[in-house]
Amino acid sequence: MNGLKTLSMSFKTVAAVGITAHLLTGTASAQGNPAILAAIHTVEDGVIGLQNSMNTLQTSVDSLVAAGQSNARFTPTVNISSSSDMNCQLVNISSATRTVRLQTISGGNGSIVSDTLIPLAAGHSIANNSTSVSFGFTFYCKFMVVDGSRTDVRASIVVFNNTAPGGVRFSLPAE
């Protein structure tokens, strides 16, 4: 977005030059140069049109990040088999305590299966044990940093065996 703002400033500079030229058009007209006056008006109209386009583009770019989503991370969906269970795990990698929300969400209907909201000290981790997941269905995790940024945490969904010998089957990172 900095590139767009720099470009926007460039157009404003060009617009200022165009306005200055517009103020000088009285001199051009008085000296009998209507062609120069017409050319200056054409440039001025073009600069104004470009600035309007840039303002519209900047507004569109600014609205691409939905409110509240910039603090969220999501995992891919996983399918839970009869011998598996899963949980959502998060670690606070920032240097301060962060209030975090871990949610297990049904991939089938979007319902929240489990929801944990907790202050998490720097360097600490948490997992919400999703024992209420149904076998044969898909689930994913949503992680929100309530008072910080998504870059303050790392998170994953972990699927593990719930029968002997146990152990992690796989882990997928949140993005």
DOGU-388040 format. One record per residue (C-alpha): residue number from 0; residue in one letter; x, y, z. Coordinates in Angstrom, 2 decimals. Layout:
REM DOGU-388040
pos = NUM | code = A | x = X | y = Y | z = Z .
...
This chain:
REM DOGU-388040
pos = 0 | code = M | x = 0.00 | y = 0.00 | z = 0.00 .
pos = 1 | code = N | x = 2.96 | y = 2.35 | z = 0.48 .
pos = 2 | code = G | x = 3.54 | y = 2.21 | z = -3.27 .
pos = 3 | code = L | x = -0.02 | y = 3.40 | z = -3.91 .
pos = 4 | code = K | x = 0.35 | y = 6.23 | z = -1.43 .
pos = 5 | code = T | x = 3.66 | y = 7.29 | z = -3.04 .
pos = 6 | code = L | x = 2.00 | y = 7.15 | z = -6.45 .
pos = 7 | code = S | x = -0.90 | y = 9.18 | z = -5.08 .
pos = 8 | code = M | x = 1.54 | y = 11.83 | z = -3.81 .
pos = 9 | code = S | x = 3.17 | y = 11.93 | z = -7.26 .
pos = 10 | code = F | x = -0.21 | y = 12.60 | z = -8.86 .
pos = 11 | code = K | x = -0.86 | y = 15.35 | z = -6.34 .
pos = 12 | code = T | x = 2.46 | y = 16.94 | z = -7.29 .
pos = 13 | code = V | x = 1.56 | y = 16.73 | z = -10.96 .
pos = 14 | code = A | x = -1.83 | y = 18.24 | z = -10.11 .
pos = 15 | code = A | x = -0.10 | y = 21.14 | z = -8.35 .
pos = 16 | code = V | x = 2.00 | y = 21.73 | z = -11.45 .
pos = 17 | code = G | x = -1.15 | y = 21.54 | z = -13.56 .
pos = 18 | code = I | x = -2.90 | y = 24.10 | z = -11.38 .
pos = 19 | code = T | x = 0.11 | y = 26.41 | z = -11.58 .
pos = 20 | code = A | x = 0.05 | y = 26.01 | z = -15.35 .
pos = 21 | code = H | x = -3.66 | y = 26.77 | z = -15.29 .
pos = 22 | code = L | x = -2.99 | y = 30.02 | z = -13.45 .
pos = 23 | code = L | x = -0.43 | y = 30.94 | z = -16.08 .
pos = 24 | code = T | x = -2.84 | y = 30.23 | z = -18.94 .
pos = 25 | code = G | x = -4.07 | y = 33.79 | z = -18.81 .
pos = 26 | code = T | x = -0.61 | y = 34.86 | z = -19.96 .
pos = 27 | code = A | x = -0.58 | y = 32.25 | z = -22.73 .
pos = 28 | code = S | x = -4.02 | y = 33.35 | z = -23.90 .
pos = 29 | code = A | x = -3.14 | y = 37.02 | z = -23.70 .
pos = 30 | code = Q | x = -0.09 | y = 36.42 | z = -25.89 .
pos = 31 | code = G | x = -2.20 | y = 34.72 | z = -28.52 .
pos = 32 | code = N | x = -1.32 | y = 31.05 | z = -27.83 .
pos = 33 | code = P | x = -4.69 | y = 29.26 | z = -27.62 .
pos = 34 | code = A | x = -3.07 | y = 25.94 | z = -28.61 .
pos = 35 | code = I | x = -0.92 | y = 26.03 | z = -25.47 .
pos = 36 | code = L | x = -3.96 | y = 26.89 | z = -23.37 .
pos = 37 | code = A | x = -5.90 | y = 23.92 | z = -24.82 .
pos = 38 | code = A | x = -2.96 | y = 21.56 | z = -24.20 .
pos = 39 | code = I | x = -2.66 | y = 22.71 | z = -20.59 .
pos = 40 | code = H | x = -6.39 | y = 22.12 | z = -20.04 .
pos = 41 | code = T | x = -6.07 | y = 18.62 | z = -21.52 .
pos = 42 | code = V | x = -3.17 | y = 17.79 | z = -19.18 .
pos = 43 | code = E | x = -5.06 | y = 19.23 | z = -16.22 .
pos = 44 | code = D | x = -8.15 | y = 17.14 | z = -16.99 .
pos = 45 | code = G | x = -5.98 | y = 14.03 | z = -17.31 .
pos = 46 | code = V | x = -4.27 | y = 14.65 | z = -13.97 .
pos = 47 | code = I | x = -7.60 | y = 15.18 | z = -12.22 .
pos = 48 | code = G | x = -8.95 | y = 11.97 | z = -13.76 .
pos = 49 | code = L | x = -5.85 | y = 10.03 | z = -12.66 .
pos = 50 | code = Q | x = -6.13 | y = 11.36 | z = -9.11 .
pos = 51 | code = N | x = -9.79 | y = 10.33 | z = -8.93 .
pos = 52 | code = S | x = -8.85 | y = 6.86 | z = -10.18 .
pos = 53 | code = M | x = -6.07 | y = 6.60 | z = -7.60 .
pos = 54 | code = N | x = -8.43 | y = 7.63 | z = -4.79 .
pos = 55 | code = T | x = -10.93 | y = 4.96 | z = -5.87 .
pos = 56 | code = L | x = -8.18 | y = 2.32 | z = -6.12 .
pos = 57 | code = Q | x = -6.81 | y = 3.24 | z = -2.66 .
pos = 58 | code = T | x = -10.29 | y = 2.92 | z = -1.15 .
pos = 59 | code = S | x = -10.68 | y = -0.51 | z = -2.77 .
pos = 60 | code = V | x = -7.30 | y = -1.70 | z = -1.46 .
pos = 61 | code = D | x = -8.05 | y = -0.38 | z = 2.04 .
pos = 62 | code = S | x = -11.28 | y = -2.39 | z = 2.13 .
pos = 63 | code = L | x = -9.63 | y = -5.70 | z = 1.19 .
pos = 64 | code = V | x = -8.78 | y = -6.46 | z = 4.84 .
pos = 65 | code = A | x = -12.06 | y = -7.22 | z = 6.57 .
pos = 66 | code = A | x = -12.51 | y = -5.77 | z = 10.04 .
pos = 67 | code = G | x = -11.19 | y = -8.12 | z = 12.68 .
pos = 68 | code = Q | x = -9.68 | y = -10.57 | z = 10.19 .
pos = 69 | code = S | x = -6.20 | y = -9.10 | z = 10.32 .
pos = 70 | code = N | x = -5.75 | y = -10.65 | z = 13.77 .
pos = 71 | code = A | x = -6.89 | y = -14.13 | z = 12.75 .
pos = 72 | code = R | x = -5.19 | y = -17.30 | z = 11.59 .
pos = 73 | code = F | x = -6.98 | y = -20.36 | z = 10.18 .
pos = 74 | code = T | x = -5.93 | y = -23.98 | z = 9.63 .
pos = 75 | code = P | x = -6.97 | y = -26.19 | z = 6.74 .
pos = 76 | code = T | x = -9.86 | y = -28.58 | z = 7.42 .
pos = 77 | code = V | x = -9.14 | y = -32.12 | z = 8.61 .
pos = 78 | code = N | x = -11.32 | y = -35.21 | z = 8.51 .
pos = 79 | code = I | x = -11.53 | y = -37.06 | z = 11.84 .
pos = 80 | code = S | x = -11.60 | y = -40.87 | z = 11.66 .
pos = 81 | code = S | x = -12.94 | y = -43.21 | z = 14.34 .
pos = 82 | code = S | x = -9.45 | y = -43.72 | z = 15.80 .
pos = 83 | code = S | x = -8.47 | y = -40.04 | z = 15.82 .
pos = 84 | code = D | x = -9.04 | y = -36.93 | z = 17.82 .
pos = 85 | code = M | x = -7.78 | y = -33.39 | z = 17.33 .
pos = 86 | code = N | x = -6.98 | y = -30.15 | z = 19.04 .
pos = 87 | code = C | x = -6.03 | y = -26.59 | z = 18.19 .
pos = 88 | code = Q | x = -2.64 | y = -25.46 | z = 19.52 .
pos = 89 | code = L | x = -1.20 | y = -21.96 | z = 19.81 .
pos = 90 | code = V | x = 2.03 | y = -20.44 | z = 21.13 .
pos = 91 | code = N | x = 2.53 | y = -16.75 | z = 21.96 .
pos = 92 | code = I | x = 5.84 | y = -15.75 | z = 20.34 .
pos = 93 | code = S | x = 5.54 | y = -12.06 | z = 21.24 .
pos = 94 | code = S | x = 7.30 | y = -10.42 | z = 24.17 .
pos = 95 | code = A | x = 4.02 | y = -9.56 | z = 25.96 .
pos = 96 | code = T | x = 0.94 | y = -11.31 | z = 27.29 .
pos = 97 | code = R | x = -1.75 | y = -11.57 | z = 24.62 .
pos = 98 | code = T | x = -5.44 | y = -12.37 | z = 24.97 .
pos = 99 | code = V | x = -6.12 | y = -15.15 | z = 22.49 .
pos = 100 | code = R | x = -9.20 | y = -17.04 | z = 21.31 .
pos = 101 | code = L | x = -9.00 | y = -20.62 | z = 20.03 .
pos = 102 | code = Q | x = -12.03 | y = -22.02 | z = 18.24 .
pos = 103 | code = T | x = -12.71 | y = -25.44 | z = 16.77 .
pos = 104 | code = I | x = -15.20 | y = -25.03 | z = 13.94 .
pos = 105 | code = S | x = -17.21 | y = -27.64 | z = 12.04 .
pos = 106 | code = G | x = -16.25 | y = -27.63 | z = 8.38 .
pos = 107 | code = G | x = -19.68 | y = -28.97 | z = 7.51 .
pos = 108 | code = N | x = -21.92 | y = -26.29 | z = 8.94 .
pos = 109 | code = G | x = -19.62 | y = -23.62 | z = 10.42 .
pos = 110 | code = S | x = -20.80 | y = -24.16 | z = 13.99 .
pos = 111 | code = I | x = -18.34 | y = -23.50 | z = 16.81 .
pos = 112 | code = V | x = -17.57 | y = -26.80 | z = 18.57 .
pos = 113 | code = S | x = -15.27 | y = -25.34 | z = 21.23 .
pos = 114 | code = D | x = -14.29 | y = -21.79 | z = 22.16 .
pos = 115 | code = T | x = -11.46 | y = -20.79 | z = 24.52 .
pos = 116 | code = L | x = -10.61 | y = -17.17 | z = 25.42 .
pos = 117 | code = I | x = -7.58 | y = -16.71 | z = 27.66 .
pos = 118 | code = P | x = -4.68 | y = -14.35 | z = 28.41 .
pos = 119 | code = L | x = -1.51 | y = -16.14 | z = 27.34 .
pos = 120 | code = A | x = 1.89 | y = -15.08 | z = 28.67 .
pos = 121 | code = A | x = 4.80 | y = -14.50 | z = 26.30 .
pos = 122 | code = G | x = 6.44 | y = -17.80 | z = 25.31 .
pos = 123 | code = H | x = 3.55 | y = -19.92 | z = 26.64 .
pos = 124 | code = S | x = 1.33 | y = -22.25 | z = 24.66 .
pos = 125 | code = I | x = -2.22 | y = -23.59 | z = 24.92 .
pos = 126 | code = A | x = -4.29 | y = -26.33 | z = 23.32 .
pos = 127 | code = N | x = -8.05 | y = -26.68 | z = 23.36 .
pos = 128 | code = N | x = -8.90 | y = -30.37 | z = 23.60 .
pos = 129 | code = S | x = -11.72 | y = -30.91 | z = 21.17 .
pos = 130 | code = T | x = -13.16 | y = -34.10 | z = 22.59 .
pos = 131 | code = S | x = -16.61 | y = -33.28 | z = 21.24 .
pos = 132 | code = V | x = -15.67 | y = -33.65 | z = 17.57 .
pos = 133 | code = S | x = -17.66 | y = -36.22 | z = 15.62 .
pos = 134 | code = F | x = -15.93 | y = -38.96 | z = 13.68 .
pos = 135 | code = G | x = -16.19 | y = -38.77 | z = 9.91 .
pos = 136 | code = F | x = -16.65 | y = -35.01 | z = 9.84 .
pos = 137 | code = T | x = -14.31 | y = -32.14 | z = 8.98 .
pos = 138 | code = F | x = -13.08 | y = -29.47 | z = 11.35 .
pos = 139 | code = Y | x = -10.71 | y = -26.52 | z = 11.34 .
pos = 140 | code = C | x = -9.26 | y = -24.10 | z = 13.89 .
pos = 141 | code = K | x = -9.55 | y = -20.33 | z = 14.08 .
pos = 142 | code = F | x = -7.10 | y = -18.36 | z = 16.23 .
pos = 143 | code = M | x = -7.69 | y = -14.70 | z = 17.12 .
pos = 144 | code = V | x = -5.29 | y = -12.35 | z = 18.87 .
pos = 145 | code = V | x = -7.69 | y = -9.99 | z = 20.64 .
pos = 146 | code = D | x = -5.14 | y = -7.38 | z = 21.71 .
pos = 147 | code = G | x = -2.35 | y = -7.81 | z = 19.18 .
pos = 148 | code = S | x = -1.52 | y = -9.06 | z = 15.72 .
pos = 149 | code = R | x = -1.64 | y = -12.48 | z = 14.08 .
pos = 150 | code = T | x = 2.16 | y = -12.24 | z = 13.85 .
pos = 151 | code = D | x = 2.28 | y = -12.51 | z = 17.66 .
pos = 152 | code = V | x = 1.36 | y = -16.20 | z = 17.53 .
pos = 153 | code = R | x = 2.06 | y = -19.47 | z = 15.75 .
pos = 154 | code = A | x = -0.70 | y = -22.05 | z = 15.63 .
pos = 155 | code = S | x = -1.66 | y = -25.45 | z = 14.23 .
pos = 156 | code = I | x = -4.27 | y = -28.16 | z = 14.17 .
pos = 157 | code = V | x = -3.04 | y = -31.51 | z = 15.49 .
pos = 158 | code = V | x = -4.64 | y = -34.87 | z = 14.75 .
pos = 159 | code = F | x = -3.59 | y = -37.76 | z = 16.95 .
pos = 160 | code = N | x = -4.47 | y = -41.38 | z = 17.65 .
pos = 161 | code = N | x = -6.95 | y = -41.83 | z = 20.47 .
pos = 162 | code = T | x = -6.14 | y = -45.56 | z = 20.77 .
pos = 163 | code = A | x = -2.96 | y = -47.38 | z = 21.77 .
pos = 164 | code = P | x = -0.16 | y = -46.69 | z = 21.07 .
pos = 165 | code = G | x = -1.34 | y = -43.08 | z = 20.62 .
pos = 166 | code = G | x = 0.81 | y = -40.32 | z = 19.23 .
pos = 167 | code = V | x = 0.47 | y = -37.53 | z = 16.71 .
pos = 168 | code = R | x = -0.71 | y = -38.53 | z = 13.23 .
pos = 169 | code = F | x = -0.06 | y = -35.13 | z = 11.70 .
pos = 170 | code = S | x = -0.01 | y = -31.39 | z = 12.38 .
pos = 171 | code = L | x = -0.95 | y = -28.60 | z = 9.96 .
pos = 172 | code = P | x = 0.05 | y = -24.95 | z = 10.47 .
pos = 173 | code = A | x = -2.41 | y = -22.08 | z = 10.56 .
pos = 174 | code = E | x = -2.06 | y = -19.28 | z = 8.02 .
